[in-house]
Every structure is written in C-alpha cells, then in structure tokens.
Amino acid sequence: MALQGGARFKVRFEDVFPAGCVLVPGSIAQAEDYDEKSGKRSPAKDKVTGGRVWQCRVMDMDPELGAKSREVSVKILTDVQPVPPTGVMFEQVEFTDLTVTPYLNEKTRRLAYSLRASAIVKPNGVKPAPAHKDGA
C-alpha cells in the first residue's frame, strides 16, 4: 500500500497529549481557507469529508516540554460550531476520533503535524500511564 500525501493516521488522545491539554479561552473559531489569487478568505471545507472545519487552540500540559511552545491548534470536523464542554476558563478537554497528518512546513523545511478530531469533550477521568524519562 502506498501512502498518499495528506494521509490521516488515527491516534489515541493520551499518546498525543500524555499529560492532557487545556483549552485556550475564546479560541474556538471557524477555520478559513485563503485564496492567493483573489486575496479572499472563505470558510474552510475538509478535503476528505467536505464538511465544515473549526479550530481551537489548546495548551499541552506535558511537563517535559519545558520552555518550548505549548500551544497546539486542533481542527474539529463538524457541521455545528463546537462549544467548550463546561465553559469554565482554562478547562481541561479531550478530543474524540483524533487523527494526525504529517506534512512539510514550507517555511521551516521541517516535519510538522496537523491534528483533527470529530469533537471536543470533557476528560473521561481515566489517567494515562505516566511517561518514563528513560523511554522505557
């Protein structure tokens, strides 16, 4: 099987965010596509499903990130604008049906990842196993 560009790989939430993540308040908005020819923006449509795309920003709570940037954007594929599960400031959230798409960042010439999900939900209370610093 050959992998096509833009392949989406299913991942577990706890593998992407082992220490969880916190929603940045007010960050849920409709994603937009930019047309370079016309200079206009339009509501984004998912290239696979054709559905609407929303995005939000979360802070990755992994302590191993140290001083590195913790903010991550997650695209949510749903026809209706997602809302925060509880509405409290800086609430912990999880994503359902999470996928990752690797791509080459043209500006940095480095591998980057795009995250997509079907919904944003409050954590289910199951704590992931602690990460080992030695990689075991």
FENJO-V296241 format. One record per residue. N is the residue number from 0. D_LAST is the distance of its C-alpha to the last C-alpha in Angstrom with 1 decimal. Layout:
N_D_LAST + N_D_LAST
This chain:
0_30.8 + 1_31.1 + 2_29.4 + 3_32.0 + 4_31.9 + 5_30.9 + 6_28.7 + 7_27.0 + 8_23.7 + 9_22.9 + 10_19.8 + 11_18.8 + 12_19.7 + 13_16.6 + 14_14.6 + 15_17.2 + 16_17.7 + 17_14.7 + 18_17.0 + 19_20.2 + 20_23.1 + 21_26.7 + 22_29.8 + 23_31.9 + 24_35.4 + 25_37.9 + 26_35.7 + 27_36.3 + 28_38.8 + 29_40.0 + 30_38.4 + 31_41.1 + 32_41.7 + 33_43.6 + 34_46.4 + 35_46.9 + 36_50.4 + 37_51.8 + 38_49.7 + 39_49.3 + 40_46.3 + 41_46.1 + 42_43.9 + 43_40.8 + 44_40.6 + 45_37.5 + 46_37.9 + 47_36.6 + 48_38.1 + 49_40.9 + 50_40.2 + 51_40.2 + 52_37.3 + 53_36.5 + 54_33.9 + 55_32.4 + 56_30.3 + 57_27.4 + 58_25.5 + 59_21.7 + 60_20.7 + 61_17.2 + 62_17.4 + 63_15.2 + 64_18.1 + 65_20.2 + 66_23.6 + 67_22.9 + 68_25.0 + 69_23.8 + 70_26.6 + 71_25.9 + 72_28.7 + 73_28.4 + 74_31.3 + 75_32.5 + 76_34.7 + 77_37.4 + 78_41.2 + 79_41.5 + 80_40.2 + 81_37.1 + 82_37.5 + 83_35.1 + 84_34.3 + 85_35.8 + 86_37.4 + 87_36.2 + 88_35.4 + 89_31.7 + 90_30.6 + 91_27.1 + 92_27.1 + 93_25.2 + 94_26.2 + 95_27.0 + 96_26.7 + 97_24.6 + 98_24.6 + 99_23.5 + 100_25.8 + 101_24.8 + 102_27.8 + 103_29.1 + 104_30.3 + 105_33.8 + 106_34.2 + 107_31.0 + 108_30.5 + 109_26.8 + 110_24.7 + 111_24.9 + 112_24.3 + 113_26.8 + 114_25.8 + 115_28.2 + 116_28.6 + 117_31.4 + 118_31.6 + 119_30.5 + 120_30.1 + 121_29.4 + 122_26.0 + 123_25.9 + 124_24.6 + 125_21.3 + 126_18.5 + 127_15.2 + 128_12.1 + 129_11.0 + 130_8.5 + 131_6.0 + 132_7.7 + 133_5.6 + 134_3.8 + 135_0.0
